């Protein structure tokens, strides 16, 4: 039985860690985008990076436990890459 004093531990630490790192990428893209202002080409490229990081984080949120299972067993579930 867990004590109420113990910090919350997500079930899928691997996915949780990657989501946190992707959130940093998204944040830096937002900051750089604001600084670039009128440089449309660079802003477009940053937005592409931001969107990829954000969508990957979202996918990890929904499929992260499957990735953890894959890392443990070495076998990917059939719905992981759908």
C-alpha positions in Angstrom: 0.0 0.0 0.0 1.3 3.4 -1.0 1.7 6.2 1.5 0.1 9.6 0.7 3.5 11.1 1.2 5.1 9.4 -1.7 5.4 11.4 -5.0 3.3 10.3 -7.9 5.1 7.8 -10.1 3.7 7.5 -13.7 3.2 4.0 -14.9 5.4 4.6 -17.9 8.5 6.5 -16.8 10.2 6.2 -20.2 7.3 7.9 -22.0 6.9 10.4 -19.3 10.6 11.4 -19.6 10.4 11.7 -23.4 7.2 13.8 -23.2 8.9 16.2 -20.8 11.9 16.6 -23.1 9.6 17.2 -26.1 7.7 19.8 -24.1 11.0 21.7 -23.7 11.5 21.6 -27.5 8.0 23.0 -28.0 8.7 25.7 -25.5 12.0 26.7 -27.0 10.4 26.8 -30.5 7.7 29.2 -29.2 10.4 31.4 -27.7 12.5 31.5 -30.8 9.5 32.0 -33.0 8.7 35.2 -31.0 12.2 36.4 -31.3 12.5 35.8 -35.1 9.4 38.0 -35.8 9.3 38.7 -39.5 11.7 36.0 -40.8 8.9 33.9 -42.3 11.0 31.0 -43.5 12.7 30.5 -40.2 9.4 30.8 -38.3 7.8 28.2 -40.7 10.7 25.8 -40.0 10.4 26.3 -36.3 6.7 25.7 -36.4 7.3 22.5 -38.3 9.8 21.3 -35.5 7.3 22.4 -32.9 4.4 20.5 -34.5 6.4 17.3 -34.8 7.5 17.5 -31.2 4.0 18.2 -30.0 2.4 15.4 -32.0 5.1 13.0 -30.9 4.5 13.9 -27.3 0.8 13.3 -27.8 1.4 9.9 -29.4 3.7 9.0 -26.5 1.0 10.0 -24.1 -1.4 7.5 -25.7 1.1 4.8 -26.7 3.8 5.2 -24.1 2.9 2.2 -22.0 3.2 0.1 -25.2 6.7 1.4 -25.7 7.6 0.5 -22.1 6.2 -3.0 -22.7 8.2 -3.3 -25.9 11.4 -2.3 -24.2 10.8 -4.9 -21.5 9.8 -7.8 -23.7 11.5 -6.9 -27.0 8.2 -7.5 -28.9 6.1 -4.6 -30.1 2.3 -4.9 -29.7 0.4 -5.1 -33.0 -1.3 -1.7 -32.5 1.8 0.3 -31.6 2.6 1.6 -35.0 -0.9 1.9 -36.5 
